[in-house]
Amino acid sequence: MLFDTHVHLNAEQFDEDLEEVLSRAREAGVGKMVVVGFDRPTINRAMELIGQYDFLYAAIGWHPVDAIDMNDEDLAWIEDLSQHPKVVAIGEMGLDYHWDKSPKDVQKEVFRKQIQLAKKVKLPIVIHNREATQDIVDILREEGAEEVGGIMHCFSGSPEIAQECVEMNFYISLGGPVTFKNAKKPKEVAKEIPLEKLLIETDCPYLAPHPYRGKRNEPAYVKLVAEQIAELKEVSLEEVEKITTENAIKLFNIN
């Protein structure tokens, strides 16, 4: 069984054909998925979906790009929803210095508040990082994030940074970019980080793997990520499937 640890099936790109998308995922061997909500509308939709499908779980948090829109009411709402048995993580959260909608200081404050919330509700965290690696690592250390651990989602950094995150109780999650011909760092990370510390994801509808690059991504394609990791590590696809799924089940505390 494959476990896609980061999907946005709550995105409007799946409004027309969700059933077909889920059916293709099952055919590809994807047995479980975590739907990630990162603002009010996407969290609401994620909660709907986990109520409808037994193989879907949710991660709920606030995206750094929209940090400026978050208030204490939103944080309290996320805390309430986190009590749901199928909410398995807080996030995605983190820092995004590519877009300038939310000032850096606001992003950092919202990031810290969510780490503190995760520690309070005892759930792992899902980290979004864009052009902010050092600040993210510093904040994770300062806030004692290793207490809950979590996922470095769609990791694009160096093997050295990946190792630092592993030492802080984080799994390294690889997605479509590991299949891109020019993606040197993700391939190095796939080779160097032990399989016991890796997860796989699509981040669908974004970042579709080769040969679907530039098209809408979907959970069925997580198999291509697993195949690429197996090739890089010179192990069987079955081993990658088994161990990354065990990793996810352990992290998310799924029975």
Steps between C-alpha positions, in 0.01 A plus 500: 500500500613854419431788740480847342578722798408836341206555266278798428192308388317793660618722212253617236705314236332180624142629520393341170648150522595415858351149485701413188818641660446289812425194290828541306685543830360173633588321174859626537514349850457821703328384818512813715537876448523811716299797373665827600293806589680832534229769538128511589354372168756221450480385863119484479522294182766269650272432797213416261717258304629307804137454605413352159796268434650257750846502332541880524649685799561873552778738595373847589691822544571841351718561195783755547402693185165577670643552849388863496135383480518274806366607839462342845149381413640299210760344728234405757287353221792285380554385859134394527509312170825328595304287748341313207644146494590527130692826535855364513723810477514878529606681181599575248684780676840661463660786309474609138734781393419465129170688519476827690134498606582441868796679666773273634443596863128416469583165338742416780248585771226288340750215450603509867138508619418191295800306631388588853146385416630170358693436821187576701280259301787249454492477121790502252549799269523539123760754389476718190833660410571729210828690496506511882696193607725647770219696668281188502771283656571770762132535596450122520794483741394801707143372537606145588311359202679167532259422785228434238713455187342500160565531129723719287245512219619482140858539617729685260804571717842335526571158653679684784187701590289185462726324751466793742121471476511122552697562819216729612247214466377590151433280200611618157219487245578482130257576220493550125823701477708191589401367154613813311815448295661822629405452867843435646428565870185286542679210331799538736264512798319187378833317480648621830210512747405155636171360370383484863495881499334558162137561403344540157240749380353663192396846629232458232373685299847661498849371409404205281786253450661419167349421244198705612699811591297814438167315511260455793655267757292231673557239774542207256828660390658449844600159366740677260666669798538164675643343183758776465611462864526123455719552194725753676536281808537181295226324696165354392187709454333270756757594763449874441121453515515295819743717695363843401148382584616365838673835562181695427279275713743535789535878467126565468420243771245323280370168634 
